[in-house]
Amino acid sequence: MVTDSIDKQQLINWIEELTDPVMLHTIQSLKEHSQSNTDFWDDLPEPVKSAINKAKAELDGGASLLHKDVMDEAKSRFLNIKS
């Protein structure tokens, strides 16, 4: 791990001055995650895991679209709307 360019004391001082509860919660979550040996996958709900596995199987089977094609269709559907 590279720590040469990290000013830990400056980071500690910044954290000590934080009052935003969302930012503090985010930092707390990062700390807990870094100390955990679990994979984020284990914490996902089963419907989310199923959807990801289904999408992966579709991609592995060749059912995919190019980003450009998706963007072109979205533009044609939503940017050319006549009121």
Secondary structure, DSSP 8 states (H G I E B T S, - for coil): ---TT--HHHHHHHHHH---HHHHHHHHHHHHHHH--S-HHHHS-HHHHHHHHHHHHHHHTT----HHHHHHHHHHHHTS---
